[in-house]
Amino acid sequence: MRRRHLLAASAAGLLAAPASLRAQGGAGPWPNRPVRIIVPYAPGGTSDIIVRPIAERLERAFGRPFIVDNRAGAGGTVGSAAAAGERPDGHTLVVANTGPLAVAPSLYPNLSYDPARAFAWVAMFGGAPIVCAVKGDGPIRGMDEYLAAAKARPEAVSFGSSGVGSAGHLTGVLFGMETGARMLHIPYRGAGEAQQAVLSGDTTSLWDTSGANAAAIRAGTLRGLAVSSAERVSALPAVPTLKELGWPGVVSTNWFLLAAPAGLDPAIAARLAEAVHGALAEPAIRERLDASGVVSLGQMTAQAIAAFVAEETARWAPVVRASGAKPS
């Protein structure tokens, strides 16, 4: 008799529990299995630098594995589309950023997801300014020499990025629009590939996130010529900003946030956001991000993130059109 009472009480408690404590479909408390975090870029980029230590903290907070799944392709849209198509039960998350959210609608005419409707916004990680860098022992030593080489003849200077429509690509386009230089863009499948192309001499330069290239610049294998932030980056204090060099129109940040398929229970989103904000406040993680050139953009609510993404989408649309970029 006592056992029946305990079972009834347990069932009643589960039914009364908030949705955040139950996985969608009544399969048990959330999370009831490993949580997958899709990173829509190749390993080694800024997304990885940000999310991997945070995934470790989420594992400790929720008692389940948080597995980082790199799914690169088409400027981040392959992994983003995969995430958008998953069930909104809190067991699939995605690291979303400027490219697949704010740039893709202007770049891909048949985009399989609507960034404004396909995702539930969880938390803002931060932003990484773009750095223009060349080979450390190469002949170009400053931005004036870089511009002179780029103006010598059309496409005399090539630059790599993490892909067509990436923040690095479009910041390079902005620089060309501002200066009248016509450079040759070469898209790669991630920051690591772009960096190796510069180091091997296959590409003159790269325009990519400071976070993915700060270590190589500090080591001297790459030479940072300028960053796209309004102020110098603490991780690269010797690298001037494009603004201070005389190009105030070339200011941009590649931002990163955590999202989930649309329809995620707000209570689950709130628990995740609280855990992410706690992780970002830890001195060890903050120091690691600062050293990688990732700056805080502050805590944002889901509504604030939605407004921010809409503003960025409108901002980059004319640059995409001016670039003449086509999906790769």
NORNOR-V787354 format. One line per field, one symbol per residue. ss: DSSP state (h for helix, s for strand, l for the rest). phi: phi as a letter, one per 20 degrees, with the letter a starting at -180 (. if undefined). A space follows every 10 residues. Layout:
# NORNOR-V787354
ss: ???
phi: ???
This chain:
# NORNOR-V787354
ss: lhhhhhhhhh hhhhhhllhh hlllllllll llllsssssl lllllhhhhh hhhhhhhhhh hhlllsssss lllhhhhhhh hhhhllllll lsssssshhh hhhhhhhlll llllhhhhss ssssssssss ssssslllll llhhhhhhhh hhlllllsss slllllhhhh hhhhhhhhhl lllsssslll hhhhhhhhhh llllsssssh hhhhhhhhhl lsssssslll lllhhhllll slllllllll llssssssss sllllhhhhh hhhhhhhhhh hlhhhhhhhh hllsslllll lhhhhhhhhh hhhhhhhhhh hhhlllll
phi: .fffffffff fffffeffgf ecfgnmepfe edbgdedfde bfgoefgfgf efffgfffgf fdmcfdeedf ceqlmnffff ffffeefedn eccbedbggf deeggeedfd gecdgfdecd edbeeqccfe deccffdefe dbffffffff egagmfddce bfqfnfffgf fffgffffdn eddeecfceq fffffffffe nfcfbccbff ffcffffffn fddfeadeff cfeffcfeef efffeocffd cbceecbdcb ggogggffgf ffffffffff efgffffffg femedfdnfc fgfffgffff fffffegffg fffmfcge
